[in-house]
Amino acid sequence: MSLYSDPVKWSEQIAKTKTRIFITVAINCSLLYLLLWLLYELTMATVGFGFSEMPLKQFMLYAIGIFIIGGILPGHNLYAMYRMIKMIKDNE
């Protein structure tokens, strides 16, 4: 089952229930958190690398934007798929 080979079956598997959507979004957000934490730790440890002089508050503002773009918006898309699949199956 691949998104590129059979997108309908993929979306039915991912967005079958609200619980699966919640788990998928939670995994996505936790991976984003891990990535941001590693990025912050690596940039604070390395002098002169991109974010090294960036204070924590400014970094957190960027992190919130990344969570919205990388976690919340895909979650909304998955929920929309769930609703579409439910409406299509109810009409059949």
PDB file of N, CA, C and O in Angstrom, chain B, residues numbered from 101:
ATOM      1  N   MET B 101       0.842  -1.164   0.000  1.00  0.00           N
ATOM      2  CA  MET B 101       0.000   0.000   0.000  1.00  0.00           C
ATOM      3  C   MET B 101       0.895   1.238   0.000  1.00  0.00           C
ATOM      4  O   MET B 101       1.625   1.494   0.958  1.00  0.00           O
ATOM      5  N   SER B 102       0.826   1.983  -1.070  1.00  0.00           N
ATOM      6  CA  SER B 102       1.646   3.171  -1.205  1.00  0.00           C
ATOM      7  C   SER B 102       0.774   4.337  -1.640  1.00  0.00           C
ATOM      8  O   SER B 102      -0.224   4.164  -2.339  1.00  0.00           O
ATOM      9  N   LEU B 103       1.166   5.510  -1.217  1.00  0.00           N
ATOM     10  CA  LEU B 103       0.426   6.708  -1.597  1.00  0.00           C
ATOM     11  C   LEU B 103       0.454   6.912  -3.105  1.00  0.00           C
ATOM     12  O   LEU B 103      -0.525   7.379  -3.688  1.00  0.00           O
ATOM     13  N   TYR B 104       1.561   6.567  -3.734  1.00  0.00           N
ATOM     14  CA  TYR B 104       1.698   6.804  -5.167  1.00  0.00           C
ATOM     15  C   TYR B 104       1.061   5.709  -6.014  1.00  0.00           C
ATOM     16  O   TYR B 104       0.562   5.993  -7.103  1.00  0.00           O
ATOM     17  N   SER B 105       1.068   4.476  -5.544  1.00  0.00           N
ATOM     18  CA  SER B 105       0.494   3.403  -6.351  1.00  0.00           C
ATOM     19  C   SER B 105      -1.025   3.325  -6.208  1.00  0.00           C
ATOM     20  O   SER B 105      -1.720   3.065  -7.190  1.00  0.00           O
ATOM     21  N   ASP B 106      -1.552   3.546  -5.003  1.00  0.00           N
ATOM     22  CA  ASP B 106      -2.996   3.488  -4.792  1.00  0.00           C
ATOM     23  C   ASP B 106      -3.404   4.505  -3.722  1.00  0.00           C
ATOM     24  O   ASP B 106      -3.541   4.157  -2.549  1.00  0.00           O
ATOM     25  N   PRO B 107      -3.597   5.771  -4.135  1.00  0.00           N
ATOM     26  CA  PRO B 107      -3.880   6.816  -3.143  1.00  0.00           C
ATOM     27  C   PRO B 107      -5.215   6.645  -2.427  1.00  0.00           C
ATOM     28  O   PRO B 107      -5.343   7.039  -1.268  1.00  0.00           O
ATOM     29  N   VAL B 108      -6.206   6.066  -3.092  1.00  0.00           N
ATOM     30  CA  VAL B 108      -7.517   5.881  -2.452  1.00  0.00           C
ATOM     31  C   VAL B 108      -7.420   4.868  -1.319  1.00  0.00           C
ATOM     32  O   VAL B 108      -7.940   5.100  -0.227  1.00  0.00           O
ATOM     33  N   LYS B 109      -6.758   3.749  -1.575  1.00  0.00           N
ATOM     34  CA  LYS B 109      -6.604   2.740  -0.531  1.00  0.00           C
ATOM     35  C   LYS B 109      -5.741   3.266   0.618  1.00  0.00           C
ATOM     36  O   LYS B 109      -6.016   2.981   1.784  1.00  0.00           O
ATOM     37  N   TRP B 110      -4.696   4.035   0.288  1.00  0.00           N
ATOM     38  CA  TRP B 110      -3.853   4.619   1.319  1.00  0.00           C
ATOM     39  C   TRP B 110      -4.659   5.544   2.225  1.00  0.00           C
ATOM     40  O   TRP B 110      -4.556   5.464   3.449  1.00  0.00           O
ATOM     41  N   SER B 111      -5.463   6.421   1.623  1.00  0.00           N
ATOM     42  CA  SER B 111      -6.244   7.350   2.431  1.00  0.00           C
ATOM     43  C   SER B 111      -7.319   6.632   3.236  1.00  0.00           C
ATOM     44  O   SER B 111      -7.655   7.070   4.336  1.00  0.00           O
ATOM     45  N   GLU B 112      -7.867   5.530   2.707  1.00  0.00           N
ATOM     46  CA  GLU B 112      -8.830   4.749   3.496  1.00  0.00           C
ATOM     47  C   GLU B 112      -8.150   4.089   4.691  1.00  0.00           C
ATOM     48  O   GLU B 112      -8.755   3.979   5.758  1.00  0.00           O
ATOM     49  N   GLN B 113      -6.914   3.651   4.530  1.00  0.00           N
ATOM     50  CA  GLN B 113      -6.209   3.023   5.649  1.00  0.00           C
ATOM     51  C   GLN B 113      -5.808   4.047   6.710  1.00  0.00           C
ATOM     52  O   GLN B 113      -5.939   3.781   7.905  1.00  0.00           O
ATOM     53  N   ILE B 114      -5.328   5.198   6.291  1.00  0.00           N
ATOM     54  CA  ILE B 114      -4.861   6.205   7.235  1.00  0.00           C
ATOM     55  C   ILE B 114      -6.038   6.901   7.915  1.00  0.00           C
ATOM     56  O   ILE B 114      -6.025   7.090   9.132  1.00  0.00           O
ATOM     57  N   ALA B 115      -7.041   7.278   7.152  1.00  0.00           N
ATOM     58  CA  ALA B 115      -8.149   8.067   7.685  1.00  0.00           C
ATOM     59  C   ALA B 115      -9.403   7.226   7.902  1.00  0.00           C
ATOM     60  O   ALA B 115     -10.516   7.713   7.701  1.00  0.00           O
ATOM     61  N   LYS B 116      -9.233   5.972   8.310  1.00  0.00           N
ATOM     62  CA  LYS B 116     -10.388   5.105   8.515  1.00  0.00           C
ATOM     63  C   LYS B 116     -11.179   5.509   9.753  1.00  0.00           C
ATOM     64  O   LYS B 116     -12.410   5.521   9.707  1.00  0.00           O
ATOM     65  N   THR B 117     -10.521   5.834  10.844  1.00  0.00           N
ATOM     66  CA  THR B 117     -11.196   6.237  12.076  1.00  0.00           C
ATOM     67  C   THR B 117     -10.527   7.495  12.637  1.00  0.00           C
ATOM     68  O   THR B 117      -9.416   7.859  12.250  1.00  0.00           O
ATOM     69  N   LYS B 118     -11.237   8.139  13.557  1.00  0.00           N
ATOM     70  CA  LYS B 118     -10.673   9.329  14.194  1.00  0.00           C
ATOM     71  C   LYS B 118      -9.459   8.977  15.045  1.00  0.00           C
ATOM     72  O   LYS B 118      -8.548   9.791  15.199  1.00  0.00           O
ATOM     73  N   THR B 119      -9.445   7.776  15.593  1.00  0.00           N
ATOM     74  CA  THR B 119      -8.313   7.343  16.411  1.00  0.00           C
ATOM     75  C   THR B 119      -7.049   7.241  15.563  1.00  0.00           C
ATOM     76  O   THR B 119      -5.979   7.671  15.995  1.00  0.00           O
ATOM     77  N   ARG B 120      -7.159   6.686  14.382  1.00  0.00           N
ATOM     78  CA  ARG B 120      -5.995   6.585  13.494  1.00  0.00           C
ATOM     79  C   ARG B 120      -5.491   7.968  13.082  1.00  0.00           C
ATOM     80  O   ARG B 120      -4.285   8.192  12.983  1.00  0.00           O
ATOM     81  N   ILE B 121      -6.416   8.884  12.846  1.00  0.00           N
ATOM     82  CA  ILE B 121      -6.015  10.249  12.503  1.00  0.00           C
ATOM     83  C   ILE B 121      -5.255  10.867  13.666  1.00  0.00           C
ATOM     84  O   ILE B 121      -4.207  11.483  13.474  1.00  0.00           O
ATOM     85  N   PHE B 122      -5.793  10.699  14.885  1.00  0.00           N
ATOM     86  CA  PHE B 122      -5.134  11.251  16.068  1.00  0.00           C
ATOM     87  C   PHE B 122      -3.745  10.651  16.249  1.00  0.00           C
ATOM     88  O   PHE B 122      -2.794  11.374  16.544  1.00  0.00           O
ATOM     89  N   ILE B 123      -3.618   9.343  16.078  1.00  0.00           N
ATOM     90  CA  ILE B 123      -2.317   8.680  16.235  1.00  0.00           C
ATOM     91  C   ILE B 123      -1.336   9.170  15.172  1.00  0.00           C
ATOM     92  O   ILE B 123      -0.172   9.427  15.478  1.00  0.00           O
ATOM     93  N   THR B 124      -1.791   9.300  13.935  1.00  0.00           N
ATOM     94  CA  THR B 124      -0.924   9.772  12.854  1.00  0.00           C
ATOM     95  C   THR B 124      -0.436  11.191  13.117  1.00  0.00           C
ATOM     96  O   THR B 124       0.745  11.488  12.936  1.00  0.00           O
ATOM     97  N   VAL B 125      -1.345  12.068  13.543  1.00  0.00           N
ATOM     98  CA  VAL B 125      -0.959  13.449  13.837  1.00  0.00           C
ATOM     99  C   VAL B 125      -0.033  13.495  15.052  1.00  0.00           C
ATOM    100  O   VAL B 125       0.911  14.285  15.072  1.00  0.00           O
ATOM    101  N   ALA B 126      -0.285  12.663  16.064  1.00  0.00           N
ATOM    102  CA  ALA B 126       0.575  12.628  17.250  1.00  0.00           C
ATOM    103  C   ALA B 126       1.987  12.159  16.894  1.00  0.00           C
ATOM    104  O   ALA B 126       2.969  12.717  17.383  1.00  0.00           O
ATOM    105  N   ILE B 127       2.087  11.150  16.054  1.00  0.00           N
ATOM    106  CA  ILE B 127       3.409  10.672  15.622  1.00  0.00           C
ATOM    107  C   ILE B 127       4.117  11.762  14.817  1.00  0.00           C
ATOM    108  O   ILE B 127       5.310  12.004  15.003  1.00  0.00           O
ATOM    109  N   ASN B 128       3.378  12.413  13.928  1.00  0.00           N
ATOM    110  CA  ASN B 128       3.959  13.478  13.118  1.00  0.00           C
ATOM    111  C   ASN B 128       4.456  14.621  14.001  1.00  0.00           C
ATOM    112  O   ASN B 128       5.562  15.121  13.796  1.00  0.00           O
ATOM    113  N   CYS B 129       3.654  15.041  14.981  1.00  0.00           N
ATOM    114  CA  CYS B 129       4.059  16.131  15.872  1.00  0.00           C
ATOM    115  C   CYS B 129       5.229  15.727  16.761  1.00  0.00           C
ATOM    116  O   CYS B 129       6.103  16.546  17.042  1.00  0.00           O
ATOM    117  N   SER B 130       5.253  14.478  17.206  1.00  0.00           N
ATOM    118  CA  SER B 130       6.380  14.049  18.040  1.00  0.00           C
ATOM    119  C   SER B 130       7.678  13.999  17.236  1.00  0.00           C
ATOM    120  O   SER B 130       8.739  14.341  17.759  1.00  0.00           O
ATOM    121  N   LEU B 131       7.609  13.581  15.983  1.00  0.00           N
ATOM    122  CA  LEU B 131       8.798  13.609  15.136  1.00  0.00           C
ATOM    123  C   LEU B 131       9.247  15.043  14.847  1.00  0.00           C
ATOM    124  O   LEU B 131      10.444  15.325  14.786  1.00  0.00           O
ATOM    125  N   LEU B 132       8.284  15.938  14.671  1.00  0.00           N
ATOM    126  CA  LEU B 132       8.634  17.344  14.495  1.00  0.00           C
ATOM    127  C   LEU B 132       9.304  17.895  15.747  1.00  0.00           C
ATOM    128  O   LEU B 132      10.279  18.640  15.650  1.00  0.00           O
ATOM    129  N   TYR B 133       8.789  17.537  16.922  1.00  0.00           N
ATOM    130  CA  TYR B 133       9.381  17.990  18.173  1.00  0.00           C
ATOM    131  C   TYR B 133      10.815  17.480  18.304  1.00  0.00           C
ATOM    132  O   TYR B 133      11.713  18.230  18.687  1.00  0.00           O
ATOM    133  N   LEU B 134      11.023  16.216  17.988  1.00  0.00           N
ATOM    134  CA  LEU B 134      12.362  15.643  18.047  1.00  0.00           C
ATOM    135  C   LEU B 134      13.305  16.372  17.093  1.00  0.00           C
ATOM    136  O   LEU B 134      14.438  16.687  17.455  1.00  0.00           O
ATOM    137  N   LEU B 135      12.843  16.634  15.895  1.00  0.00           N
ATOM    138  CA  LEU B 135      13.651  17.351  14.914  1.00  0.00           C
ATOM    139  C   LEU B 135      13.999  18.749  15.410  1.00  0.00           C
ATOM    140  O   LEU B 135      15.150  19.173  15.307  1.00  0.00           O
ATOM    141  N   LEU B 136      13.018  19.466  15.947  1.00  0.00           N
ATOM    142  CA  LEU B 136      13.285  20.815  16.440  1.00  0.00           C
ATOM    143  C   LEU B 136      14.243  20.791  17.628  1.00  0.00           C
ATOM    144  O   LEU B 136      15.123  21.646  17.730  1.00  0.00           O
ATOM    145  N   TRP B 137      14.082  19.830  18.518  1.00  0.00           N
ATOM    146  CA  TRP B 137      14.972  19.724  19.672  1.00  0.00           C
ATOM    147  C   TRP B 137      16.408  19.453  19.221  1.00  0.00           C
ATOM    148  O   TRP B 137      17.350  20.083  19.701  1.00  0.00           O
ATOM    149  N   LEU B 138      16.559  18.506  18.292  1.00  0.00           N
ATOM    150  CA  LEU B 138      17.898  18.218  17.771  1.00  0.00           C
ATOM    151  C   LEU B 138      18.495  19.425  17.062  1.00  0.00           C
ATOM    152  O   LEU B 138      19.678  19.728  17.218  1.00  0.00           O
ATOM    153  N   LEU B 139      17.668  20.110  16.285  1.00  0.00           N
ATOM    154  CA  LEU B 139      18.137  21.302  15.588  1.00  0.00           C
ATOM    155  C   LEU B 139      18.601  22.360  16.579  1.00  0.00           C
ATOM    156  O   LEU B 139      19.654  22.970  16.392  1.00  0.00           O
ATOM    157  N   TYR B 140      17.821  22.579  17.630  1.00  0.00           N
ATOM    158  CA  TYR B 140      18.187  23.577  18.626  1.00  0.00           C
ATOM    159  C   TYR B 140      19.459  23.177  19.362  1.00  0.00           C
ATOM    160  O   TYR B 140      20.351  24.001  19.563  1.00  0.00           O
ATOM    161  N   GLU B 141      19.541  21.919  19.761  1.00  0.00           N
ATOM    162  CA  GLU B 141      20.739  21.468  20.487  1.00  0.00           C
ATOM    163  C   GLU B 141      21.989  21.539  19.616  1.00  0.00           C
ATOM    164  O   GLU B 141      23.048  21.962  20.078  1.00  0.00           O
ATOM    165  N   LEU B 142      21.867  21.129  18.367  1.00  0.00           N
ATOM    166  CA  LEU B 142      23.026  21.166  17.477  1.00  0.00           C
ATOM    167  C   LEU B 142      23.456  22.585  17.158  1.00  0.00           C
ATOM    168  O   LEU B 142      24.650  22.877  17.088  1.00  0.00           O
ATOM    169  N   THR B 143      22.485  23.469  16.964  1.00  0.00           N
ATOM    170  CA  THR B 143      22.861  24.843  16.621  1.00  0.00           C
ATOM    171  C   THR B 143      23.396  25.593  17.827  1.00  0.00           C
ATOM    172  O   THR B 143      24.237  26.477  17.666  1.00  0.00           O
ATOM    173  N   MET B 144      22.937  25.271  19.028  1.00  0.00           N
ATOM    174  CA  MET B 144      23.484  25.922  20.212  1.00  0.00           C
ATOM    175  C   MET B 144      24.880  25.402  20.521  1.00  0.00           C
ATOM    176  O   MET B 144      25.702  26.131  21.077  1.00  0.00           O
ATOM    177  N   ALA B 145      25.156  24.166  20.172  1.00  0.00           N
ATOM    178  CA  ALA B 145      26.476  23.592  20.433  1.00  0.00           C
ATOM    179  C   ALA B 145      27.509  24.035  19.403  1.00  0.00           C
ATOM    180  O   ALA B 145      28.706  24.058  19.690  1.00  0.00           O
ATOM    181  N   THR B 146      27.055  24.384  18.220  1.00  0.00           N
ATOM    182  CA  THR B 146      27.963  24.768  17.147  1.00  0.00           C
ATOM    183  C   THR B 146      27.993  26.290  17.029  1.00  0.00           C
ATOM    184  O   THR B 146      26.961  26.911  16.774  1.00  0.00           O
ATOM    185  N   VAL B 147      29.117  26.869  17.206  1.00  0.00           N
ATOM    186  CA  VAL B 147      29.237  28.328  17.147  1.00  0.00           C
ATOM    187  C   VAL B 147      29.256  28.769  15.684  1.00  0.00           C
ATOM    188  O   VAL B 147      29.954  28.193  14.851  1.00  0.00           O
ATOM    189  N   GLY B 148      28.468  29.810  15.396  1.00  0.00           N
ATOM    190  CA  GLY B 148      28.443  30.374  14.055  1.00  0.00           C
ATOM    191  C   GLY B 148      27.568  29.624  13.077  1.00  0.00           C
ATOM    192  O   GLY B 148      27.633  29.884  11.876  1.00  0.00           O
ATOM    193  N   PHE B 149      26.757  28.708  13.552  1.00  0.00           N
ATOM    194  CA  PHE B 149      25.887  27.946  12.654  1.00  0.00           C
ATOM    195  C   PHE B 149      24.475  28.494  12.760  1.00  0.00           C
ATOM    196  O   PHE B 149      23.880  28.435  13.836  1.00  0.00           O
ATOM    197  N   GLY B 150      23.929  29.018  11.696  1.00  0.00           N
ATOM    198  CA  GLY B 150      22.576  29.520  11.553  1.00  0.00           C
ATOM    199  C   GLY B 150      21.896  30.120  12.771  1.00  0.00           C
ATOM    200  O   GLY B 150      21.821  31.342  12.899  1.00  0.00           O
ATOM    201  N   PHE B 151      21.404  29.286  13.659  1.00  0.00           N
ATOM    202  CA  PHE B 151      20.582  29.743  14.767  1.00  0.00           C
ATOM    203  C   PHE B 151      21.371  29.921  16.067  1.00  0.00           C
ATOM    204  O   PHE B 151      20.753  30.081  17.120  1.00  0.00           O
ATOM    205  N   SER B 152      22.685  29.902  16.042  1.00  0.00           N
ATOM    206  CA  SER B 152      23.458  29.841  17.278  1.00  0.00           C
ATOM    207  C   SER B 152      23.246  31.061  18.179  1.00  0.00           C
ATOM    208  O   SER B 152      23.306  30.926  19.401  1.00  0.00           O
ATOM    209  N   GLU B 153      23.003  32.241  17.616  1.00  0.00           N
ATOM    210  CA  GLU B 153      22.773  33.411  18.450  1.00  0.00           C
ATOM    211  C   GLU B 153      21.298  33.649  18.714  1.00  0.00           C
ATOM    212  O   GLU B 153      20.943  34.634  19.361  1.00  0.00           O
ATOM    213  N   MET B 154      20.444  32.785  18.236  1.00  0.00           N
ATOM    214  CA  MET B 154      19.012  32.975  18.366  1.00  0.00           C
ATOM    215  C   MET B 154      18.551  32.662  19.791  1.00  0.00           C
ATOM    216  O   MET B 154      18.828  31.577  20.303  1.00  0.00           O
ATOM    217  N   PRO B 155      17.858  33.590  20.428  1.00  0.00           N
ATOM    218  CA  PRO B 155      17.348  33.296  21.767  1.00  0.00           C
ATOM    219  C   PRO B 155      16.219  32.269  21.722  1.00  0.00           C
ATOM    220  O   PRO B 155      15.606  32.027  20.682  1.00  0.00           O
ATOM    221  N   LEU B 156      15.970  31.679  22.879  1.00  0.00           N
ATOM    222  CA  LEU B 156      14.980  30.606  22.968  1.00  0.00           C
ATOM    223  C   LEU B 156      13.583  31.081  22.576  1.00  0.00           C
ATOM    224  O   LEU B 156      12.850  30.343  21.918  1.00  0.00           O
ATOM    225  N   LYS B 157      13.205  32.283  22.960  1.00  0.00           N
ATOM    226  CA  LYS B 157      11.857  32.783  22.634  1.00  0.00           C
ATOM    227  C   LYS B 157      11.657  32.888  21.122  1.00  0.00           C
ATOM    228  O   LYS B 157      10.612  32.504  20.596  1.00  0.00           O
ATOM    229  N   GLN B 158      12.661  33.406  20.436  1.00  0.00           N
ATOM    230  CA  GLN B 158      12.547  33.528  18.982  1.00  0.00           C
ATOM    231  C   GLN B 158      12.508  32.146  18.332  1.00  0.00           C
ATOM    232  O   GLN B 158      11.754  31.922  17.386  1.00  0.00           O
ATOM    233  N   PHE B 159      13.314  31.232  18.836  1.00  0.00           N
ATOM    234  CA  PHE B 159      13.305  29.873  18.303  1.00  0.00           C
ATOM    235  C   PHE B 159      11.941  29.223  18.512  1.00  0.00           C
ATOM    236  O   PHE B 159      11.454  28.504  17.639  1.00  0.00           O
ATOM    237  N   MET B 160      11.319  29.475  19.673  1.00  0.00           N
ATOM    238  CA  MET B 160      10.001  28.890  19.956  1.00  0.00           C
ATOM    239  C   MET B 160       8.938  29.463  19.023  1.00  0.00           C
ATOM    240  O   MET B 160       8.014  28.748  18.635  1.00  0.00           O
ATOM    241  N   LEU B 161       9.053  30.731  18.658  1.00  0.00           N
ATOM    242  CA  LEU B 161       8.111  31.296  17.687  1.00  0.00           C
ATOM    243  C   LEU B 161       8.232  30.579  16.343  1.00  0.00           C
ATOM    244  O   LEU B 161       7.227  30.255  15.708  1.00  0.00           O
ATOM    245  N   TYR B 162       9.472  30.335  15.918  1.00  0.00           N
ATOM    246  CA  TYR B 162       9.671  29.569  14.687  1.00  0.00           C
ATOM    247  C   TYR B 162       9.139  28.145  14.843  1.00  0.00           C
ATOM    248  O   TYR B 162       8.561  27.586  13.910  1.00  0.00           O
ATOM    249  N   ALA B 163       9.337  27.567  16.015  1.00  0.00           N
ATOM    250  CA  ALA B 163       8.877  26.198  16.256  1.00  0.00           C
ATOM    251  C   ALA B 163       7.356  26.115  16.186  1.00  0.00           C
ATOM    252  O   ALA B 163       6.816  25.144  15.656  1.00  0.00           O
ATOM    253  N   ILE B 164       6.663  27.114  16.711  1.00  0.00           N
ATOM    254  CA  ILE B 164       5.197  27.120  16.641  1.00  0.00           C
ATOM    255  C   ILE B 164       4.753  27.164  15.185  1.00  0.00           C
ATOM    256  O   ILE B 164       3.826  26.453  14.797  1.00  0.00           O
ATOM    257  N   GLY B 165       5.402  27.989  14.383  1.00  0.00           N
ATOM    258  CA  GLY B 165       5.070  28.043  12.956  1.00  0.00           C
ATOM    259  C   GLY B 165       5.318  26.719  12.262  1.00  0.00           C
ATOM    260  O   GLY B 165       4.532  26.296  11.415  1.00  0.00           O
ATOM    261  N   ILE B 166       6.412  26.065  12.622  1.00  0.00           N
ATOM    262  CA  ILE B 166       6.711  24.762  12.023  1.00  0.00           C
ATOM    263  C   ILE B 166       5.673  23.726  12.450  1.00  0.00           C
ATOM    264  O   ILE B 166       5.264  22.899  11.635  1.00  0.00           O
ATOM    265  N   PHE B 167       5.238  23.756  13.716  1.00  0.00           N
ATOM    266  CA  PHE B 167       4.206  22.826  14.172  1.00  0.00           C
ATOM    267  C   PHE B 167       2.884  23.062  13.456  1.00  0.00           C
ATOM    268  O   PHE B 167       2.181  22.105  13.131  1.00  0.00           O
ATOM    269  N   ILE B 168       2.537  24.306  13.209  1.00  0.00           N
ATOM    270  CA  ILE B 168       1.286  24.589  12.493  1.00  0.00           C
ATOM    271  C   ILE B 168       1.372  24.069  11.067  1.00  0.00           C
ATOM    272  O   ILE B 168       0.453  23.408  10.583  1.00  0.00           O
ATOM    273  N   ILE B 169       2.484  24.371  10.395  1.00  0.00           N
ATOM    274  CA  ILE B 169       2.627  23.940   9.003  1.00  0.00           C
ATOM    275  C   ILE B 169       2.838  22.426   8.895  1.00  0.00           C
ATOM    276  O   ILE B 169       2.279  21.789   8.003  1.00  0.00           O
ATOM    277  N   GLY B 170       3.627  21.854   9.781  1.00  0.00           N
ATOM    278  CA  GLY B 170       3.986  20.444   9.664  1.00  0.00           C
ATOM    279  C   GLY B 170       3.125  19.488  10.456  1.00  0.00           C
ATOM    280  O   GLY B 170       3.178  18.284  10.208  1.00  0.00           O
ATOM    281  N   GLY B 171       2.335  19.970  11.398  1.00  0.00           N
ATOM    282  CA  GLY B 171       1.540  19.076  12.231  1.00  0.00           C
ATOM    283  C   GLY B 171       0.043  19.327  12.150  1.00  0.00           C
ATOM    284  O   GLY B 171      -0.735  18.398  11.931  1.00  0.00           O
ATOM    285  N   ILE B 172      -0.361  20.570  12.326  1.00  0.00           N
ATOM    286  CA  ILE B 172      -1.783  20.896  12.385  1.00  0.00           C
ATOM    287  C   ILE B 172      -2.434  20.834  11.004  1.00  0.00           C
ATOM    288  O   ILE B 172      -3.493  20.228  10.845  1.00  0.00           O
ATOM    289  N   LEU B 173      -1.810  21.454  10.011  1.00  0.00           N
ATOM    290  CA  LEU B 173      -2.416  21.461   8.673  1.00  0.00           C
ATOM    291  C   LEU B 173      -2.549  20.054   8.070  1.00  0.00           C
ATOM    292  O   LEU B 173      -3.601  19.750   7.509  1.00  0.00           O
ATOM    293  N   PRO B 174      -1.534  19.186   8.158  1.00  0.00           N
ATOM    294  CA  PRO B 174      -1.745  17.813   7.684  1.00  0.00           C
ATOM    295  C   PRO B 174      -2.835  17.086   8.472  1.00  0.00           C
ATOM    296  O   PRO B 174      -3.541  16.243   7.919  1.00  0.00           O
ATOM    297  N   GLY B 175      -2.976  17.404   9.753  1.00  0.00           N
ATOM    298  CA  GLY B 175      -4.050  16.813  10.545  1.00  0.00           C
ATOM    299  C   GLY B 175      -5.419  17.225  10.037  1.00  0.00           C
ATOM    300  O   GLY B 175      -6.342  16.412   9.991  1.00  0.00           O
ATOM    301  N   HIS B 176      -5.550  18.482   9.657  1.00  0.00           N
ATOM    302  CA  HIS B 176      -6.811  18.943   9.075  1.00  0.00           C
ATOM    303  C   HIS B 176      -7.091  18.242   7.748  1.00  0.00           C
ATOM    304  O   HIS B 176      -8.232  17.886   7.454  1.00  0.00           O
ATOM    305  N   ASN B 177      -6.049  18.049   6.957  1.00  0.00           N
ATOM    306  CA  ASN B 177      -6.234  17.345   5.680  1.00  0.00           C
ATOM    307  C   ASN B 177      -6.666  15.897   5.906  1.00  0.00           C
ATOM    308  O   ASN B 177      -7.538  15.395   5.198  1.00  0.00           O
ATOM    309  N   LEU B 178      -6.066  15.228   6.882  1.00  0.00           N
ATOM    310  CA  LEU B 178      -6.470  13.850   7.189  1.00  0.00           C
ATOM    311  C   LEU B 178      -7.912  13.800   7.672  1.00  0.00           C
ATOM    312  O   LEU B 178      -8.660  12.897   7.298  1.00  0.00           O
ATOM    313  N   TYR B 179      -8.308  14.763   8.502  1.00  0.00           N
ATOM    314  CA  TYR B 179      -9.688  14.790   8.976  1.00  0.00           C
ATOM    315  C   TYR B 179     -10.658  15.048   7.821  1.00  0.00           C
ATOM    316  O   TYR B 179     -11.753  14.487   7.794  1.00  0.00           O
ATOM    317  N   ALA B 180     -10.259  15.893   6.868  1.00  0.00           N
ATOM    318  CA  ALA B 180     -11.104  16.122   5.691  1.00  0.00           C
ATOM    319  C   ALA B 180     -11.236  14.843   4.870  1.00  0.00           C
ATOM    320  O   ALA B 180     -12.313  14.550   4.353  1.00  0.00           O
ATOM    321  N   MET B 181     -10.140  14.074   4.743  1.00  0.00           N
ATOM    322  CA  MET B 181     -10.226  12.783   4.042  1.00  0.00           C
ATOM    323  C   MET B 181     -11.176  11.842   4.764  1.00  0.00           C
ATOM    324  O   MET B 181     -11.977  11.151   4.133  1.00  0.00           O
ATOM    325  N   TYR B 182     -11.085  11.816   6.088  1.00  0.00           N
ATOM    326  CA  TYR B 182     -11.967  10.966   6.885  1.00  0.00           C
ATOM    327  C   TYR B 182     -13.428  11.336   6.636  1.00  0.00           C
ATOM    328  O   TYR B 182     -14.265  10.455   6.435  1.00  0.00           O
ATOM    329  N   ARG B 183     -13.740  12.631   6.646  1.00  0.00           N
ATOM    330  CA  ARG B 183     -15.113  13.064   6.417  1.00  0.00           C
ATOM    331  C   ARG B 183     -15.584  12.741   5.004  1.00  0.00           C
ATOM    332  O   ARG B 183     -16.729  12.331   4.814  1.00  0.00           O
ATOM    333  N   MET B 184     -14.702  12.924   3.998  1.00  0.00           N
ATOM    334  CA  MET B 184     -15.072  12.603   2.619  1.00  0.00           C
ATOM    335  C   MET B 184     -15.337  11.124   2.444  1.00  0.00           C
ATOM    336  O   MET B 184     -16.316  10.733   1.808  1.00  0.00           O
ATOM    337  N   ILE B 185     -14.458  10.292   3.014  1.00  0.00           N
ATOM    338  CA  ILE B 185     -14.647   8.850   2.893  1.00  0.00           C
ATOM    339  C   ILE B 185     -15.941   8.434   3.579  1.00  0.00           C
ATOM    340  O   ILE B 185     -16.671   7.587   3.064  1.00  0.00           O
ATOM    341  N   LYS B 186     -16.229   9.020   4.733  1.00  0.00           N
ATOM    342  CA  LYS B 186     -17.463   8.689   5.449  1.00  0.00           C
ATOM    343  C   LYS B 186     -18.695   9.115   4.641  1.00  0.00           C
ATOM    344  O   LYS B 186     -19.676   8.376   4.576  1.00  0.00           O
ATOM    345  N   MET B 187     -18.647  10.309   4.022  1.00  0.00           N
ATOM    346  CA  MET B 187     -19.779  10.765   3.219  1.00  0.00           C
ATOM    347  C   MET B 187     -19.969   9.895   1.980  1.00  0.00           C
ATOM    348  O   MET B 187     -21.104   9.594   1.610  1.00  0.00           O
ATOM    349  N   ILE B 188     -18.885   9.490   1.337  1.00  0.00           N
ATOM    350  CA  ILE B 188     -18.974   8.649   0.143  1.00  0.00           C
ATOM    351  C   ILE B 188     -19.543   7.292   0.505  1.00  0.00           C
ATOM    352  O   ILE B 188     -20.407   6.776  -0.205  1.00  0.00           O
ATOM    353  N   LYS B 189     -19.071   6.698   1.611  1.00  0.00           N
ATOM    354  CA  LYS B 189     -19.577   5.378   2.012  1.00  0.00           C
ATOM    355  C   LYS B 189     -21.017   5.434   2.469  1.00  0.00           C
ATOM    356  O   LYS B 189     -21.748   4.458   2.302  1.00  0.00           O
ATOM    357  N   ASP B 190     -21.453   6.559   3.046  1.00  0.00           N
ATOM    358  CA  ASP B 190     -22.855   6.698   3.445  1.00  0.00           C
ATOM    359  C   ASP B 190     -23.779   6.817   2.243  1.00  0.00           C
ATOM    360  O   ASP B 190     -24.934   6.396   2.309  1.00  0.00           O
ATOM    361  N   ASN B 191     -23.285   7.389   1.141  1.00  0.00           N
ATOM    362  CA  ASN B 191     -24.102   7.549  -0.065  1.00  0.00           C
ATOM    363  C   ASN B 191     -24.192   6.270  -0.884  1.00  0.00           C
ATOM    364  O   ASN B 191     -25.071   6.153  -1.738  1.00  0.00           O
ATOM    365  N   GLU B 192     -23.303   5.305  -0.644  1.00  0.00           N
ATOM    366  CA  GLU B 192     -23.321   4.061  -1.424  1.00  0.00           C
ATOM    367  C   GLU B 192     -24.427   3.149  -0.983  1.00  0.00           C
ATOM    368  O   GLU B 192     -24.585   2.059  -1.535  1.00  0.00           O
TER     369      GLU B 192
END
